[in-house]
């Protein structure tokens, strides 16, 4: 990674440099603040209100913040039941950003979301990815088409890579993906 032998890598330091947004977000029956700041390894009490507000803006939490009765201290319920799926994903993005990572991994962050929430998550990903290496794992064409480089896999093998325009004209698997998703949307 970055020219360094993986066997020589300090895993603790490497993990601290990564922010991961999973498909299924683990939430606790605690406050929104707690659920954003979990995993800060003792630094949560050093996060300022301004930092929290900035992360909320980048991750689009500010879009639903106004309806929360107690702001960051609002209890979100077991598994985040008081939040929608898209809102939980935005909390996961905020949680990943709180680490100030050098790289982000979004693992199916837009799956199982309605169109409106998918668009908000795509906006959050775009904002969160500025100035960082970001890996977006997704099946949805709408999530990946704006990436600088798309790697298309089929049965565990790389079958194409490049920008969207390149893949549209050169990769059969990518063309089928677009066709199948367009057919599903259109009919």
C-alpha positions, -999 to +999 in steps of 0.1 A: +000+000+000+015+033-011+047+015-019+050-001+015+053-039+021+021-050+038+041-073+061+058-042+076+027-022+081+017-011+116-019-025+115-031-003+144-019+029+127-033+017+094-067+010+109-068+044+124-062+059+089-093+041+075-129+051+078-154+023+070-191+027+063-208-007+062-240-017+046-256-026+079-249+000+104-245-010+141-265+015+163-269+016+200-299+026+222-280+057+231-279+093+219-271+104+184-239+120+198-229+086+213-236+068+180-215+093+160-186+094+184-183+057+193-149+043+183-130+075+190-107+056+214-109+081+243-110+112+222-148+117+221-147+142+249-123+164+230-146+168+200-159+204+199-195+214+190-181+231+158-164+198+147-196+178+153-217+204+134-192+203+105-193+165+103-231+167+105-231+191+075-207+170+054-226+137+061-260+155+056-272+148+092-281+184+092-310+176+068-329+157+096-313+174+127-342+199+130-367+172+138-347+158+167-362+168+200-329+170+219-304+176+191-273+154+195-286+142+228-318+126+212-320+089+220-323+070+187-336+037+201-324+002+198-306-004+165-314+032+156-351+024+152-361+061+154-340+069+123-347+059+087-323+036+069-308+066+051-304+085+083-286+056+099-262+055+069-255+092+073-247+086+110-223+058+098-206+083+074-203+109+102-188+082+125-162+073+099-154+109+093-149+116+130-117+095+128-103+120+103-093+091+080-070+093+050-091+068+032-128+058+032-145+026+023-182+026+016-195-010+015-229-010-003-238+023+015-268+029-008-283-005-009-319-009+004-326+028+003-354+047-015-345+071-043-345+102-021-322+087+006-300+072-020-294+107-035-286+121+000-262+093+007-245+099-027-242+136-018-227+126+016-202+103-001-192+130-025-187+155+004-169+130+026-146+119-002-132+153-010-094+151-006-094+114+004-090+081-014-124+065-014-134+030-023-171+025-031-184-010-032-218-010-049-241-028-073-261+003-082-249+021-113-261+055-100-237+051-070-205+044-090-209+062-123-192+094-111-161+076-097-127+085-112-120+048-118-145+020-117-134-016-113-159-041-127-158-076-112-176-107-124-174-140-104-144-127-084-124-115-114-117-080-126-132-078-161-129-041-167-117-009-153-118+028-162-141+057-162-178+053-169-175+065-205-147+040-212-165+011-197-198+019-215-180+013-248-156-015-238-169-037-210-198-062-217-205-068-180-208-031-173-230-026-203-253-054-190-254-039-155-265-006-170-291-023-193-305-044-164-308-014-140-323+008-167-349-019-176-358-024-139-363+014-135-381+019-168-404-011-167 
